Amino acid sequence: MLFKLSRRNVQRSIKDYSVYFFTLALGICIFYIFNSIESQTIMMDLSETQKIFLDALNKIISMVSVFVSFVLGFLILYANNFLIKKRNKEFGIYMTLGISRSKIAFMLFYETIIVGILSLVTGIFIAVFLSQGLAGVTAKLFAIDMTEYKFIFSKDACLKTIFYFGIMYFISMVFNFIIVSRCKLINLINGDRNNEKLKGTNLVLSVILFIISVICLAVAYKLILENGLMEINDKFKLSIVLGIVGTVLFFRALAGFLIKVIQSSKNQYLKNLNTFTLRQLNSKINTNYISMSVICLMLFVSIGMYTASIGTKSAMENTSQFLAPYDMTLTHTYEKQENSKASKDKISETVKKIGFNIKDYTNEYLDYNIYNSPVKFKQLFKSTTDNFLYSMRDFTVPIVKLSDYNKLMKMQNKETISLKDKEVFIFTDMSTIEPSIKEYVSKNKTMKIGEEDFEVNSQYGFYSIEDTPISGNIATLVVKDENVHKYSLLKKCLSLNYVGDKVETENKAVKNLEKSMGEGKKYEENNKVKISAMTRIIALEGNMASSSMYLYVGLYIGIIFLIASAAVLGLSQLSGAIESVGIYEILRKLGVSSNMINRSIFIQVLLYFAIPILLALVHSIFGIKVANDVVKIIGDYDTLGNNIISICIICAVYGVYFYGTYRGYKRIVNK
């Protein structure tokens, strides 16, 4: 009997709370899809580098899934709390009819089981088919040719999904038992008569809170723009705290402030059902200002994760070829400056001692050194108009010999340069720094390097002189060879291009280099030096894999935050609709048309959904600005286009929830 009653309750609730059930199924679907990546890549022909990055991606996804499970678990508990509160009168009637608290608790237990099975089956069923497409997306992102198509069901992802969501539902059942066991009959019967008390509607208090919130947010925006994301210091932490406080105060003030502002325009306030609509909205904001603040911040994080992950992927892909101009680059970096004088051997001579002969793989290579100049980066660009440079850490600008630079350019089939005595040339491999360097060489005729004045060459270079996965050369100076000997050594480098078949030579070189690194470890310990190697193929594969990791993790967290936020807003409105059925019935008896009621519902739901995301978008303007500054260090990309696309996708998903909530609200009221 209890199970039959539970089944009927679920059938009725699915119609009224379709947004919640849709979100549960969607959350399960997303959870399965991202956790099935490991199984989906089994059919792919992966290189060792790609296997390493995919293994790292799977571990990161597993860790993120734990965090995601907490977010979705909170959603389930929040929704359950809503649903139970709105069924107080129903439970009171059950108890009046003689049904014990334990039986009501078991009825909720059965309902949770039914909802859990329905959402799991639906979510996993859809996810199994959608995850097949993810395999193709992953193959494209990693530039992998799929050997064959094979329909894959990820047993591990399925079991993990059932396990995590099973725990969530179990915790939900425990909470239901606790809530029901503490219920009093009188409170249940009168639950729908407990009116919400409007707090803080005093105009003066609301205005003061609103002004404080605006000041907090303005200061937070100013601090984050000045500090950026490059350094996590007190200024950064203060901007976060002020941003959170400002957001909470904004919604707290809005609860009493909004209706007072609209009242100042009598024509609009008294038009149609605007008075009723605004008071309904005001009551909701007043009651749920904390949850709306949290939702606003979650939407801000969602927008930020979307734009940053897509931007990072675009930036890394756009620069991957440019940053790997040679087939291989070897580097020696020193733990301490004095160790750089320990050995005068070239890298080609050093690696030969440990069993790796460069000449077995190339007939075109160059040993060269990069030195420390006495020039500080921020001192060099102190007059720049680019605020982005102010957010970067200071460092000593490297310097290279003119002869080495020209030989490296010849290996890239690029033009060489000529310099006069005491003349300096500047180059970079970061597209975001290029405008600042262009501005510098056009405005400055001389540069002071140590105690000497150098004439600044009117041209500048945009090149990379070593293989690297991401941009690292913010600025490097080039001077004639005789002007370099006085500076300390920063690192030794060797760049080469393979002879013969590139892939075959790469495999042989990497394999032999790995064998030689055993002896290399002893050399590193004795000379306090770090030997590293990077090849063009590894750099490109690592670049694509890294960008894919950023993309997947960003989308995973962004989607979950988005649907959880929208679902909570939807649940809040739908529960309010059930409370307000009697009010709308009175409006009909007073002669209010269905069109006016529907319009009132539309405005109320629209504003309730719009206010959090509008403030989140304002936060995002400043958040995306500083995030883009960090991403642009990796490489340049279409900032505006990327941000517009990301925000449009988020608003589209958000709009689906808004429309579903609006339809559900109308159905409840018009039933």
ABEGO torsion letter per residue (X at the ends): XAAAAAAAAAAAAAAAAAAAAAAAAAAAAAAAAAAAAAAAAAABBBBAAAAAAAAAAAAAAAAAAAAAAAAAAAAAAAAAAAAAAAAAAAAAAAAAAGBBAAAAAAAAAAAAAAAAAAAAAAAAAAAAAAAAAAAAAAAAAAGBBBABBBBBBBAAAAAAAAAAAAAAAAAAAAAAAAAAAABBAAAAAAAAABBBBBBGABAAAAAAAAAAAAAAAAAAAAAAAAAEAABBBAAAAAAAAAAAAAAAAAAAAAAAAAAAAAAABAAAAABEAAAAAAAAAAAAAAAAAAAAAAAAAAAAAAAAAAAAAAAAAAAAAAAAAAABABABBBBBBBABAAAAAABABBAAAAAAAAGBBAAAABABBBBBBBBBBABBAAAAAAABABAAAAABBBBBBBBBBAAAAAAAAAAAGBBBBBBBBGBBBBBBABAAAAAAAAAAAAABABBBBEABBBBBBABBBBBBABBBABBABABBBBBBAAAAAABBBABBBBBBBBBEBAAAAAAAAAAAAAAAAAAAAAAAAAAGBBBBBBBAAAAAAAAAAAAAAAAAAAAAAAAAAAAAAAAAAAAAAAAAAAAAAAAAAAAAAAGBBAAAAAAAAAAAAAAAAAAAAAAAAAAAAAAAAAAAAAAAAAEBBBAAAAAAAAAAAAAAAAAAAAAAAAAAAAAAAAX
